[in-house]
């Protein structure tokens, strides 16, 4: 029996996204500090690529004033609700 690994699922998902027209780039190529950096956090904890998000707002809403784009970005990036999970210390 062949193993079904996370990498198999990841490669399939990347192939599907690429077939749909999404740009697929290797993580280290867009890492903080890289020549083509799109990430801000060197530990890869940032899940939203800010520049791509702003570009998408502008592309999807042509003619929208920049202050509206910035307001939408700010609202999307911050949560007004408390975290739904709590860390518990087990003793």
PyMOL Python script that loads the backbone (N, CA, C, O; Angstrom):
from pymol import cmd

cmd.read_pdbstr("""\
ATOM      1  N   UNK A   1       0.837  -1.169   0.000  1.00  0.00           N
ATOM      2  CA  UNK A   1       0.000   0.000   0.000  1.00  0.00           C
ATOM      3  C   UNK A   1       0.894   1.249   0.000  1.00  0.00           C
ATOM      4  O   UNK A   1       1.874   1.303   0.743  1.00  0.00           O
ATOM      5  N   UNK A   2       0.566   2.243  -0.821  1.00  0.00           N
ATOM      6  CA  UNK A   2       1.358   3.472  -0.869  1.00  0.00           C
ATOM      7  C   UNK A   2       0.907   4.423   0.225  1.00  0.00           C
ATOM      8  O   UNK A   2      -0.261   4.437   0.613  1.00  0.00           O
ATOM      9  N   UNK A   3       1.839   5.208   0.712  1.00  0.00           N
ATOM     10  CA  UNK A   3       1.527   6.173   1.766  1.00  0.00           C
ATOM     11  C   UNK A   3       0.896   7.430   1.195  1.00  0.00           C
ATOM     12  O   UNK A   3       1.277   7.909   0.127  1.00  0.00           O
ATOM     13  N   UNK A   4      -0.055   7.943   1.913  1.00  0.00           N
ATOM     14  CA  UNK A   4      -0.715   9.187   1.544  1.00  0.00           C
ATOM     15  C   UNK A   4      -0.192  10.249   2.494  1.00  0.00           C
ATOM     16  O   UNK A   4      -0.552  10.262   3.671  1.00  0.00           O
ATOM     17  N   UNK A   5       0.652  11.136   1.995  1.00  0.00           N
ATOM     18  CA  UNK A   5       1.318  12.091   2.859  1.00  0.00           C
ATOM     19  C   UNK A   5       0.799  13.510   2.636  1.00  0.00           C
ATOM     20  O   UNK A   5       0.111  13.799   1.657  1.00  0.00           O
ATOM     21  N   UNK A   6       1.150  14.377   3.571  1.00  0.00           N
ATOM     22  CA  UNK A   6       0.773  15.784   3.469  1.00  0.00           C
ATOM     23  C   UNK A   6       1.323  16.403   2.193  1.00  0.00           C
ATOM     24  O   UNK A   6       0.669  17.244   1.577  1.00  0.00           O
ATOM     25  N   UNK A   7       2.511  15.994   1.799  1.00  0.00           N
ATOM     26  CA  UNK A   7       3.118  16.563   0.599  1.00  0.00           C
ATOM     27  C   UNK A   7       2.323  16.217  -0.662  1.00  0.00           C
ATOM     28  O   UNK A   7       2.284  17.011  -1.602  1.00  0.00           O
ATOM     29  N   UNK A   8       1.694  15.052  -0.690  1.00  0.00           N
ATOM     30  CA  UNK A   8       0.863  14.670  -1.838  1.00  0.00           C
ATOM     31  C   UNK A   8      -0.325  15.627  -1.951  1.00  0.00           C
ATOM     32  O   UNK A   8      -0.653  16.102  -3.038  1.00  0.00           O
ATOM     33  N   UNK A   9      -0.955  15.897  -0.827  1.00  0.00           N
ATOM     34  CA  UNK A   9      -2.106  16.814  -0.804  1.00  0.00           C
ATOM     35  C   UNK A   9      -1.653  18.224  -1.173  1.00  0.00           C
ATOM     36  O   UNK A   9      -2.321  18.910  -1.947  1.00  0.00           O
ATOM     37  N   UNK A  10      -0.520  18.657  -0.621  1.00  0.00           N
ATOM     38  CA  UNK A  10      -0.009  19.995  -0.908  1.00  0.00           C
ATOM     39  C   UNK A  10       0.296  20.164  -2.389  1.00  0.00           C
ATOM     40  O   UNK A  10      -0.087  21.169  -2.988  1.00  0.00           O
ATOM     41  N   UNK A  11       0.979  19.197  -2.984  1.00  0.00           N
ATOM     42  CA  UNK A  11       1.316  19.291  -4.404  1.00  0.00           C
ATOM     43  C   UNK A  11       0.055  19.314  -5.280  1.00  0.00           C
ATOM     44  O   UNK A  11       0.006  20.048  -6.267  1.00  0.00           O
ATOM     45  N   UNK A  12      -0.953  18.528  -4.933  1.00  0.00           N
ATOM     46  CA  UNK A  12      -2.208  18.527  -5.685  1.00  0.00           C
ATOM     47  C   UNK A  12      -2.903  19.886  -5.578  1.00  0.00           C
ATOM     48  O   UNK A  12      -3.390  20.423  -6.573  1.00  0.00           O
ATOM     49  N   UNK A  13      -2.943  20.433  -4.368  1.00  0.00           N
ATOM     50  CA  UNK A  13      -3.581  21.739  -4.161  1.00  0.00           C
ATOM     51  C   UNK A  13      -2.854  22.830  -4.939  1.00  0.00           C
ATOM     52  O   UNK A  13      -3.493  23.685  -5.553  1.00  0.00           O
ATOM     53  N   UNK A  14      -1.534  22.805  -4.917  1.00  0.00           N
ATOM     54  CA  UNK A  14      -0.757  23.796  -5.672  1.00  0.00           C
ATOM     55  C   UNK A  14      -0.996  23.662  -7.168  1.00  0.00           C
ATOM     56  O   UNK A  14      -1.103  24.670  -7.867  1.00  0.00           O
ATOM     57  N   UNK A  15      -1.082  22.445  -7.667  1.00  0.00           N
ATOM     58  CA  UNK A  15      -1.348  22.223  -9.094  1.00  0.00           C
ATOM     59  C   UNK A  15      -2.729  22.743  -9.477  1.00  0.00           C
ATOM     60  O   UNK A  15      -2.890  23.351 -10.535  1.00  0.00           O
ATOM     61  N   UNK A  16      -3.719  22.512  -8.631  1.00  0.00           N
ATOM     62  CA  UNK A  16      -5.074  23.004  -8.909  1.00  0.00           C
ATOM     63  C   UNK A  16      -5.097  24.532  -8.906  1.00  0.00           C
ATOM     64  O   UNK A  16      -5.699  25.152  -9.784  1.00  0.00           O
ATOM     65  N   UNK A  17      -4.443  25.131  -7.922  1.00  0.00           N
ATOM     66  CA  UNK A  17      -4.413  26.597  -7.854  1.00  0.00           C
ATOM     67  C   UNK A  17      -3.728  27.187  -9.083  1.00  0.00           C
ATOM     68  O   UNK A  17      -4.196  28.171  -9.656  1.00  0.00           O
ATOM     69  N   UNK A  18      -2.622  26.576  -9.476  1.00  0.00           N
ATOM     70  CA  UNK A  18      -1.909  27.047 -10.656  1.00  0.00           C
ATOM     71  C   UNK A  18      -2.767  26.909 -11.909  1.00  0.00           C
ATOM     72  O   UNK A  18      -2.758  27.796 -12.763  1.00  0.00           O
ATOM     73  N   UNK A  19      -3.504  25.818 -12.029  1.00  0.00           N
ATOM     74  CA  UNK A  19      -4.395  25.606 -13.174  1.00  0.00           C
ATOM     75  C   UNK A  19      -5.506  26.653 -13.224  1.00  0.00           C
ATOM     76  O   UNK A  19      -6.011  26.977 -14.299  1.00  0.00           O
ATOM     77  N   UNK A  20      -5.882  27.178 -12.062  1.00  0.00           N
ATOM     78  CA  UNK A  20      -6.922  28.216 -11.985  1.00  0.00           C
ATOM     79  C   UNK A  20      -6.372  29.609 -12.253  1.00  0.00           C
ATOM     80  O   UNK A  20      -7.125  30.582 -12.293  1.00  0.00           O
ATOM     81  N   UNK A  21      -5.050  29.706 -12.436  1.00  0.00           N
ATOM     82  CA  UNK A  21      -4.446  30.988 -12.761  1.00  0.00           C
ATOM     83  C   UNK A  21      -3.758  31.690 -11.603  1.00  0.00           C
ATOM     84  O   UNK A  21      -3.284  32.815 -11.758  1.00  0.00           O
ATOM     85  N   UNK A  22      -3.695  31.041 -10.438  1.00  0.00           N
ATOM     86  CA  UNK A  22      -3.006  31.635  -9.305  1.00  0.00           C
ATOM     87  C   UNK A  22      -1.497  31.518  -9.495  1.00  0.00           C
ATOM     88  O   UNK A  22      -1.004  30.546 -10.067  1.00  0.00           O
ATOM     89  N   UNK A  23      -0.773  32.524  -9.006  1.00  0.00           N
ATOM     90  CA  UNK A  23       0.684  32.465  -9.023  1.00  0.00           C
ATOM     91  C   UNK A  23       1.138  31.608  -7.856  1.00  0.00           C
ATOM     92  O   UNK A  23       0.798  31.884  -6.705  1.00  0.00           O
ATOM     93  N   UNK A  24       1.893  30.586  -8.146  1.00  0.00           N
ATOM     94  CA  UNK A  24       2.393  29.680  -7.118  1.00  0.00           C
ATOM     95  C   UNK A  24       3.894  29.912  -6.983  1.00  0.00           C
ATOM     96  O   UNK A  24       4.643  29.782  -7.951  1.00  0.00           O
ATOM     97  N   UNK A  25       4.324  30.260  -5.766  1.00  0.00           N
ATOM     98  CA  UNK A  25       5.735  30.510  -5.517  1.00  0.00           C
ATOM     99  C   UNK A  25       6.201  29.684  -4.334  1.00  0.00           C
ATOM    100  O   UNK A  25       5.418  29.402  -3.427  1.00  0.00           O
ATOM    101  N   UNK A  26       7.430  29.307  -4.334  1.00  0.00           N
ATOM    102  CA  UNK A  26       8.041  28.521  -3.278  1.00  0.00           C
ATOM    103  C   UNK A  26       8.253  29.431  -2.054  1.00  0.00           C
ATOM    104  O   UNK A  26       8.728  30.558  -2.197  1.00  0.00           O
ATOM    105  N   UNK A  27       7.906  28.948  -0.869  1.00  0.00           N
ATOM    106  CA  UNK A  27       7.973  29.729   0.361  1.00  0.00           C
ATOM    107  C   UNK A  27       9.257  30.504   0.575  1.00  0.00           C
ATOM    108  O   UNK A  27       9.199  31.707   0.826  1.00  0.00           O
ATOM    109  N   UNK A  28      10.418  29.863   0.487  1.00  0.00           N
ATOM    110  CA  UNK A  28      11.662  30.602   0.701  1.00  0.00           C
ATOM    111  C   UNK A  28      11.880  31.744  -0.302  1.00  0.00           C
ATOM    112  O   UNK A  28      12.595  32.701  -0.002  1.00  0.00           O
ATOM    113  N   UNK A  29      11.270  31.648  -1.486  1.00  0.00           N
ATOM    114  CA  UNK A  29      11.424  32.713  -2.484  1.00  0.00           C
ATOM    115  C   UNK A  29      10.711  33.994  -2.085  1.00  0.00           C
ATOM    116  O   UNK A  29      11.070  35.070  -2.563  1.00  0.00           O
ATOM    117  N   UNK A  30       9.698  33.901  -1.212  1.00  0.00           N
ATOM    118  CA  UNK A  30       8.967  35.091  -0.784  1.00  0.00           C
ATOM    119  C   UNK A  30       9.156  35.369   0.713  1.00  0.00           C
ATOM    120  O   UNK A  30       8.450  36.192   1.295  1.00  0.00           O
ATOM    121  N   UNK A  31      10.114  34.673   1.323  1.00  0.00           N
ATOM    122  CA  UNK A  31      10.377  34.810   2.756  1.00  0.00           C
ATOM    123  C   UNK A  31      10.931  36.190   3.086  1.00  0.00           C
ATOM    124  O   UNK A  31      11.543  36.846   2.243  1.00  0.00           O
ATOM    125  N   UNK A  32      10.707  36.616   4.317  1.00  0.00           N
ATOM    126  CA  UNK A  32      11.277  37.882   4.794  1.00  0.00           C
ATOM    127  C   UNK A  32      12.782  37.853   4.571  1.00  0.00           C
ATOM    128  O   UNK A  32      13.453  36.885   4.929  1.00  0.00           O
ATOM    129  N   UNK A  33      13.307  38.918   3.979  1.00  0.00           N
ATOM    130  CA  UNK A  33      14.736  39.001   3.721  1.00  0.00           C
ATOM    131  C   UNK A  33      15.158  38.507   2.354  1.00  0.00           C
ATOM    132  O   UNK A  33      16.268  38.803   1.912  1.00  0.00           O
ATOM    133  N   UNK A  34      14.297  37.759   1.669  1.00  0.00           N
ATOM    134  CA  UNK A  34      14.628  37.269   0.324  1.00  0.00           C
ATOM    135  C   UNK A  34      14.495  38.415  -0.687  1.00  0.00           C
ATOM    136  O   UNK A  34      13.831  39.416  -0.419  1.00  0.00           O
ATOM    137  N   UNK A  35      15.122  38.257  -1.824  1.00  0.00           N
ATOM    138  CA  UNK A  35      15.077  39.289  -2.862  1.00  0.00           C
ATOM    139  C   UNK A  35      13.630  39.593  -3.268  1.00  0.00           C
ATOM    140  O   UNK A  35      13.277  40.757  -3.460  1.00  0.00           O
ATOM    141  N   UNK A  36      12.795  38.563  -3.399  1.00  0.00           N
ATOM    142  CA  UNK A  36      11.392  38.749  -3.772  1.00  0.00           C
ATOM    143  C   UNK A  36      10.460  38.660  -2.573  1.00  0.00           C
ATOM    144  O   UNK A  36       9.342  38.160  -2.697  1.00  0.00           O
ATOM    145  N   UNK A  37      10.898  39.132  -1.427  1.00  0.00           N
ATOM    146  CA  UNK A  37      10.147  38.984  -0.176  1.00  0.00           C
ATOM    147  C   UNK A  37       8.729  39.539  -0.275  1.00  0.00           C
ATOM    148  O   UNK A  37       8.513  40.656  -0.746  1.00  0.00           O
ATOM    149  N   UNK A  38       7.776  38.740   0.178  1.00  0.00           N
ATOM    150  CA  UNK A  38       6.385  39.166   0.304  1.00  0.00           C
ATOM    151  C   UNK A  38       5.902  38.978   1.741  1.00  0.00           C
ATOM    152  O   UNK A  38       4.823  39.442   2.111  1.00  0.00           O
ATOM    153  N   UNK A  39       6.699  38.307   2.526  1.00  0.00           N
ATOM    154  CA  UNK A  39       6.358  38.067   3.935  1.00  0.00           C
ATOM    155  C   UNK A  39       7.115  39.050   4.816  1.00  0.00           C
ATOM    156  O   UNK A  39       8.191  39.530   4.459  1.00  0.00           O
ATOM    157  N   UNK A  40       6.522  39.343   5.989  1.00  0.00           N
ATOM    158  CA  UNK A  40       7.171  40.222   6.951  1.00  0.00           C
ATOM    159  C   UNK A  40       7.772  39.438   8.114  1.00  0.00           C
ATOM    160  O   UNK A  40       8.759  39.869   8.710  1.00  0.00           O
ATOM    161  N   UNK A  41       7.192  38.307   8.435  1.00  0.00           N
ATOM    162  CA  UNK A  41       7.596  37.528   9.600  1.00  0.00           C
ATOM    163  C   UNK A  41       8.548  36.410   9.179  1.00  0.00           C
ATOM    164  O   UNK A  41       8.161  35.532   8.408  1.00  0.00           O
ATOM    165  N   UNK A  42       9.787  36.428   9.672  1.00  0.00           N
ATOM    166  CA  UNK A  42      10.742  35.388   9.278  1.00  0.00           C
ATOM    167  C   UNK A  42      10.373  33.992   9.778  1.00  0.00           C
ATOM    168  O   UNK A  42      10.969  33.009   9.338  1.00  0.00           O
ATOM    169  N   UNK A  43       9.404  33.884  10.685  1.00  0.00           N
ATOM    170  CA  UNK A  43       8.992  32.568  11.185  1.00  0.00           C
ATOM    171  C   UNK A  43       7.759  32.038  10.452  1.00  0.00           C
ATOM    172  O   UNK A  43       7.198  31.016  10.845  1.00  0.00           O
ATOM    173  N   UNK A  44       7.337  32.723   9.394  1.00  0.00           N
ATOM    174  CA  UNK A  44       6.209  32.297   8.552  1.00  0.00           C
ATOM    175  C   UNK A  44       4.869  32.299   9.289  1.00  0.00           C
ATOM    176  O   UNK A  44       3.965  31.561   8.899  1.00  0.00           O
ATOM    177  N   UNK A  45       4.717  33.096  10.331  1.00  0.00           N
ATOM    178  CA  UNK A  45       3.432  33.142  11.032  1.00  0.00           C
ATOM    179  C   UNK A  45       2.453  34.098  10.373  1.00  0.00           C
ATOM    180  O   UNK A  45       1.262  34.065  10.685  1.00  0.00           O
ATOM    181  N   UNK A  46       2.922  34.950   9.469  1.00  0.00           N
ATOM    182  CA  UNK A  46       2.001  35.850   8.767  1.00  0.00           C
ATOM    183  C   UNK A  46       1.291  35.055   7.675  1.00  0.00           C
ATOM    184  O   UNK A  46       1.927  34.500   6.780  1.00  0.00           O
ATOM    185  N   UNK A  47      -0.015  35.010   7.763  1.00  0.00           N
ATOM    186  CA  UNK A  47      -0.782  34.204   6.812  1.00  0.00           C
ATOM    187  C   UNK A  47      -1.371  35.037   5.682  1.00  0.00           C
ATOM    188  O   UNK A  47      -1.867  34.485   4.699  1.00  0.00           O
ATOM    189  N   UNK A  48      -1.322  36.343   5.810  1.00  0.00           N
ATOM    190  CA  UNK A  48      -1.813  37.242   4.770  1.00  0.00           C
ATOM    191  C   UNK A  48      -0.634  37.991   4.188  1.00  0.00           C
ATOM    192  O   UNK A  48       0.173  38.562   4.921  1.00  0.00           O
ATOM    193  N   UNK A  49      -0.535  37.989   2.887  1.00  0.00           N
ATOM    194  CA  UNK A  49       0.517  38.735   2.201  1.00  0.00           C
ATOM    195  C   UNK A  49      -0.030  40.126   1.906  1.00  0.00           C
ATOM    196  O   UNK A  49      -0.836  40.302   0.992  1.00  0.00           O
ATOM    197  N   UNK A  50       0.415  41.122   2.688  1.00  0.00           N
ATOM    198  CA  UNK A  50      -0.147  42.474   2.646  1.00  0.00           C
ATOM    199  C   UNK A  50      -0.190  43.092   1.252  1.00  0.00           C
ATOM    200  O   UNK A  50      -1.226  43.606   0.831  1.00  0.00           O
ATOM    201  N   UNK A  51       0.914  43.044   0.549  1.00  0.00           N
ATOM    202  CA  UNK A  51       0.958  43.678  -0.775  1.00  0.00           C
ATOM    203  C   UNK A  51      -0.034  43.023  -1.734  1.00  0.00           C
ATOM    204  O   UNK A  51      -0.704  43.710  -2.504  1.00  0.00           O
ATOM    205  N   UNK A  52      -0.126  41.688  -1.686  1.00  0.00           N
ATOM    206  CA  UNK A  52      -1.088  41.004  -2.559  1.00  0.00           C
ATOM    207  C   UNK A  52      -2.521  41.371  -2.201  1.00  0.00           C
ATOM    208  O   UNK A  52      -3.365  41.531  -3.083  1.00  0.00           O
ATOM    209  N   UNK A  53      -2.795  41.502  -0.906  1.00  0.00           N
ATOM    210  CA  UNK A  53      -4.139  41.868  -0.474  1.00  0.00           C
ATOM    211  C   UNK A  53      -4.512  43.258  -0.975  1.00  0.00           C
ATOM    212  O   UNK A  53      -5.601  43.453  -1.515  1.00  0.00           O
ATOM    213  N   UNK A  54      -3.619  44.219  -0.800  1.00  0.00           N
ATOM    214  CA  UNK A  54      -3.884  45.585  -1.287  1.00  0.00           C
ATOM    215  C   UNK A  54      -4.080  45.586  -2.806  1.00  0.00           C
ATOM    216  O   UNK A  54      -4.997  46.233  -3.312  1.00  0.00           O
ATOM    217  N   UNK A  55      -3.226  44.868  -3.528  1.00  0.00           N
ATOM    218  CA  UNK A  55      -3.347  44.798  -4.993  1.00  0.00           C
ATOM    219  C   UNK A  55      -4.687  44.201  -5.404  1.00  0.00           C
ATOM    220  O   UNK A  55      -5.297  44.645  -6.378  1.00  0.00           O
ATOM    221  N   UNK A  56      -5.147  43.193  -4.659  1.00  0.00           N
ATOM    222  CA  UNK A  56      -6.434  42.569  -4.969  1.00  0.00           C
ATOM    223  C   UNK A  56      -7.576  43.547  -4.728  1.00  0.00           C
ATOM    224  O   UNK A  56      -8.502  43.619  -5.537  1.00  0.00           O
ATOM    225  N   UNK A  57      -7.530  44.306  -3.624  1.00  0.00           N
ATOM    226  CA  UNK A  57      -8.554  45.322  -3.368  1.00  0.00           C
ATOM    227  C   UNK A  57      -8.636  46.292  -4.534  1.00  0.00           C
ATOM    228  O   UNK A  57      -9.723  46.602  -5.023  1.00  0.00           O
ATOM    229  N   UNK A  58      -7.478  46.766  -4.976  1.00  0.00           N
ATOM    230  CA  UNK A  58      -7.434  47.751  -6.068  1.00  0.00           C
ATOM    231  C   UNK A  58      -7.914  47.135  -7.375  1.00  0.00           C
ATOM    232  O   UNK A  58      -8.684  47.753  -8.109  1.00  0.00           O
ATOM    233  N   UNK A  59      -7.457  45.907  -7.670  1.00  0.00           N
ATOM    234  CA  UNK A  59      -7.845  45.235  -8.919  1.00  0.00           C
ATOM    235  C   UNK A  59      -9.347  44.953  -8.963  1.00  0.00           C
ATOM    236  O   UNK A  59      -9.982  45.101 -10.007  1.00  0.00           O
ATOM    237  N   UNK A  60      -9.909  44.546  -7.827  1.00  0.00           N
ATOM    238  CA  UNK A  60     -11.329  44.197  -7.777  1.00  0.00           C
ATOM    239  C   UNK A  60     -12.242  45.406  -7.646  1.00  0.00           C
ATOM    240  O   UNK A  60     -13.445  45.308  -7.887  1.00  0.00           O
ATOM    241  N   UNK A  61     -11.675  46.542  -7.264  1.00  0.00           N
ATOM    242  CA  UNK A  61     -12.466  47.761  -7.060  1.00  0.00           C
ATOM    243  C   UNK A  61     -11.774  48.939  -7.738  1.00  0.00           C
ATOM    244  O   UNK A  61     -11.324  49.861  -7.057  1.00  0.00           O
ATOM    245  N   UNK A  62     -11.681  48.925  -9.069  1.00  0.00           N
ATOM    246  CA  UNK A  62     -10.974  50.001  -9.756  1.00  0.00           C
ATOM    247  C   UNK A  62     -11.623  51.354  -9.464  1.00  0.00           C
ATOM    248  O   UNK A  62     -12.847  51.477  -9.428  1.00  0.00           O
ATOM    249  N   UNK A  63     -10.794  52.347  -9.260  1.00  0.00           N
ATOM    250  CA  UNK A  63     -11.292  53.686  -8.998  1.00  0.00           C
ATOM    251  C   UNK A  63     -11.617  53.964  -7.540  1.00  0.00           C
ATOM    252  O   UNK A  63     -12.012  55.078  -7.196  1.00  0.00           O
ATOM    253  N   UNK A  64     -11.459  52.980  -6.692  1.00  0.00           N
ATOM    254  CA  UNK A  64     -11.725  53.163  -5.270  1.00  0.00           C
ATOM    255  C   UNK A  64     -10.647  54.071  -4.682  1.00  0.00           C
ATOM    256  O   UNK A  64      -9.460  53.859  -4.930  1.00  0.00           O
ATOM    257  N   UNK A  65     -11.047  55.083  -3.904  1.00  0.00           N
ATOM    258  CA  UNK A  65     -10.041  55.967  -3.305  1.00  0.00           C
ATOM    259  C   UNK A  65      -9.087  55.185  -2.399  1.00  0.00           C
ATOM    260  O   UNK A  65      -9.495  54.235  -1.732  1.00  0.00           O
ATOM    261  N   UNK A  66      -7.814  55.591  -2.381  1.00  0.00           N
ATOM    262  CA  UNK A  66      -6.789  54.902  -1.604  1.00  0.00           C
ATOM    263  C   UNK A  66      -7.158  54.818  -0.125  1.00  0.00           C
ATOM    264  O   UNK A  66      -6.882  53.804   0.517  1.00  0.00           O
ATOM    265  N   UNK A  67      -7.776  55.865   0.429  1.00  0.00           N
ATOM    266  CA  UNK A  67      -8.146  55.831   1.849  1.00  0.00           C
ATOM    267  C   UNK A  67      -9.196  54.755   2.136  1.00  0.00           C
ATOM    268  O   UNK A  67      -9.231  54.212   3.240  1.00  0.00           O
ATOM    269  N   UNK A  68     -10.033  54.447   1.182  1.00  0.00           N
ATOM    270  CA  UNK A  68     -11.027  53.387   1.345  1.00  0.00           C
ATOM    271  C   UNK A  68     -10.341  52.021   1.301  1.00  0.00           C
ATOM    272  O   UNK A  68     -10.681  51.121   2.069  1.00  0.00           O
ATOM    273  N   UNK A  69      -9.374  51.877   0.397  1.00  0.00           N
ATOM    274  CA  UNK A  69      -8.594  50.639   0.314  1.00  0.00           C
ATOM    275  C   UNK A  69      -7.869  50.403   1.632  1.00  0.00           C
ATOM    276  O   UNK A  69      -7.888  49.296   2.170  1.00  0.00           O
ATOM    277  N   UNK A  70      -7.228  51.451   2.152  1.00  0.00           N
ATOM    278  CA  UNK A  70      -6.486  51.323   3.418  1.00  0.00           C
ATOM    279  C   UNK A  70      -7.426  51.006   4.582  1.00  0.00           C
ATOM    280  O   UNK A  70      -7.069  50.220   5.460  1.00  0.00           O
ATOM    281  N   UNK A  71      -8.607  51.598   4.605  1.00  0.00           N
ATOM    282  CA  UNK A  71      -9.577  51.325   5.669  1.00  0.00           C
ATOM    283  C   UNK A  71     -10.049  49.863   5.597  1.00  0.00           C
ATOM    284  O   UNK A  71     -10.148  49.192   6.624  1.00  0.00           O
ATOM    285  N   UNK A  72     -10.335  49.382   4.400  1.00  0.00           N
ATOM    286  CA  UNK A  72     -10.762  47.988   4.229  1.00  0.00           C
ATOM    287  C   UNK A  72      -9.649  47.043   4.661  1.00  0.00           C
ATOM    288  O   UNK A  72      -9.904  46.048   5.339  1.00  0.00           O
ATOM    289  N   UNK A  73      -8.434  47.349   4.275  1.00  0.00           N
ATOM    290  CA  UNK A  73      -7.281  46.516   4.654  1.00  0.00           C
ATOM    291  C   UNK A  73      -7.129  46.484   6.175  1.00  0.00           C
ATOM    292  O   UNK A  73      -6.956  45.416   6.764  1.00  0.00           O
ATOM    293  N   UNK A  74      -7.194  47.643   6.799  1.00  0.00           N
ATOM    294  CA  UNK A  74      -7.044  47.734   8.251  1.00  0.00           C
ATOM    295  C   UNK A  74      -8.131  46.925   8.969  1.00  0.00           C
ATOM    296  O   UNK A  74      -7.843  46.225   9.940  1.00  0.00           O
ATOM    297  N   UNK A  75      -9.368  47.020   8.497  1.00  0.00           N
ATOM    298  CA  UNK A  75     -10.471  46.277   9.113  1.00  0.00           C
ATOM    299  C   UNK A  75     -10.315  44.771   8.939  1.00  0.00           C
ATOM    300  O   UNK A  75     -10.642  43.999   9.840  1.00  0.00           O
ATOM    301  N   UNK A  76      -9.823  44.365   7.796  1.00  0.00           N
ATOM    302  CA  UNK A  76      -9.636  42.939   7.551  1.00  0.00           C
ATOM    303  C   UNK A  76      -8.500  42.364   8.388  1.00  0.00           C
ATOM    304  O   UNK A  76      -8.571  41.224   8.847  1.00  0.00           O
ATOM    305  N   UNK A  77      -7.466  43.152   8.582  1.00  0.00           N
ATOM    306  CA  UNK A  77      -6.274  42.662   9.269  1.00  0.00           C
ATOM    307  C   UNK A  77      -6.389  42.624  10.793  1.00  0.00           C
ATOM    308  O   UNK A  77      -5.592  41.953  11.449  1.00  0.00           O
ATOM    309  N   UNK A  78      -7.348  43.320  11.359  1.00  0.00           N
ATOM    310  CA  UNK A  78      -7.469  43.282  12.817  1.00  0.00           C
ATOM    311  C   UNK A  78      -8.789  42.645  13.205  1.00  0.00           C
ATOM    312  O   UNK A  78      -9.796  42.773  12.508  1.00  0.00           O
ATOM    313  N   UNK A  79      -8.757  41.973  14.306  1.00  0.00           N
ATOM    314  CA  UNK A  79      -9.958  41.301  14.801  1.00  0.00           C
ATOM    315  C   UNK A  79     -10.570  42.124  15.919  1.00  0.00           C
ATOM    316  O   UNK A  79      -9.879  42.513  16.861  1.00  0.00           O
ATOM    317  N   UNK A  80     -11.864  42.391  15.818  1.00  0.00           N
ATOM    318  CA  UNK A  80     -12.569  43.130  16.862  1.00  0.00           C
ATOM    319  C   UNK A  80     -13.175  42.196  17.894  1.00  0.00           C
ATOM    320  O   UNK A  80     -13.817  42.644  18.845  1.00  0.00           O
ATOM    321  N   UNK A  81     -12.973  40.905  17.707  1.00  0.00           N
ATOM    322  CA  UNK A  81     -13.531  39.934  18.644  1.00  0.00           C
ATOM    323  C   UNK A  81     -12.413  39.257  19.408  1.00  0.00           C
ATOM    324  O   UNK A  81     -11.310  39.101  18.884  1.00  0.00           O
ATOM    325  N   UNK A  82     -12.680  38.853  20.632  1.00  0.00           N
ATOM    326  CA  UNK A  82     -11.638  38.164  21.393  1.00  0.00           C
ATOM    327  C   UNK A  82     -11.354  36.783  20.800  1.00  0.00           C
ATOM    328  O   UNK A  82     -12.172  36.226  20.067  1.00  0.00           O
ATOM    329  N   UNK A  83     -10.209  36.257  21.123  1.00  0.00           N
ATOM    330  CA  UNK A  83      -9.831  34.926  20.637  1.00  0.00           C
ATOM    331  C   UNK A  83     -10.845  33.902  21.117  1.00  0.00           C
ATOM    332  O   UNK A  83     -11.358  33.992  22.232  1.00  0.00           O
ATOM    333  N   UNK A  84     -11.126  32.931  20.264  1.00  0.00           N
ATOM    334  CA  UNK A  84     -12.108  31.902  20.621  1.00  0.00           C
ATOM    335  C   UNK A  84     -11.482  30.737  21.358  1.00  0.00           C
ATOM    336  O   UNK A  84     -12.188  29.868  21.869  1.00  0.00           O
ATOM    337  N   UNK A  85     -10.169  30.716  21.414  1.00  0.00           N
ATOM    338  CA  UNK A  85      -9.492  29.649  22.147  1.00  0.00           C
ATOM    339  C   UNK A  85      -8.664  30.269  23.251  1.00  0.00           C
ATOM    340  O   UNK A  85      -8.202  31.405  23.144  1.00  0.00           O
ATOM    341  N   UNK A  86      -8.487  29.517  24.296  1.00  0.00           N
ATOM    342  CA  UNK A  86      -7.678  29.990  25.419  1.00  0.00           C
ATOM    343  C   UNK A  86      -6.588  28.973  25.709  1.00  0.00           C
ATOM    344  O   UNK A  86      -6.773  27.769  25.531  1.00  0.00           O
ATOM    345  N   UNK A  87      -5.487  29.464  26.142  1.00  0.00           N
ATOM    346  CA  UNK A  87      -4.386  28.595  26.522  1.00  0.00           C
ATOM    347  C   UNK A  87      -4.586  28.208  27.979  1.00  0.00           C
ATOM    348  O   UNK A  87      -4.797  29.075  28.827  1.00  0.00           O
ATOM    349  N   UNK A  88      -4.524  26.940  28.273  1.00  0.00           N
ATOM    350  CA  UNK A  88      -4.636  26.464  29.654  1.00  0.00           C
ATOM    351  C   UNK A  88      -3.332  25.821  30.051  1.00  0.00           C
ATOM    352  O   UNK A  88      -2.714  25.080  29.288  1.00  0.00           O
ATOM    353  N   UNK A  89      -2.935  26.124  31.258  1.00  0.00           N
ATOM    354  CA  UNK A  89      -1.709  25.512  31.776  1.00  0.00           C
ATOM    355  C   UNK A  89      -2.072  24.264  32.552  1.00  0.00           C
ATOM    356  O   UNK A  89      -2.834  24.302  33.517  1.00  0.00           O
ATOM    357  N   UNK A  90      -1.509  23.165  32.108  1.00  0.00           N
ATOM    358  CA  UNK A  90      -1.746  21.901  32.806  1.00  0.00           C
ATOM    359  C   UNK A  90      -0.669  21.691  33.846  1.00  0.00           C
ATOM    360  O   UNK A  90       0.521  21.782  33.547  1.00  0.00           O
ATOM    361  N   UNK A  91      -1.079  21.417  35.039  1.00  0.00           N
ATOM    362  CA  UNK A  91      -0.089  21.236  36.130  1.00  0.00           C
ATOM    363  C   UNK A  91      -0.074  19.802  36.579  1.00  0.00           C
ATOM    364  O   UNK A  91       0.684  19.446  37.481  1.00  0.00           O
TER     365      UNK A  91
END
""", "prot")
cmd.dss("prot")
cmd.show_as("cartoon", "prot")
cmd.util.cbc("prot")
cmd.orient("prot")
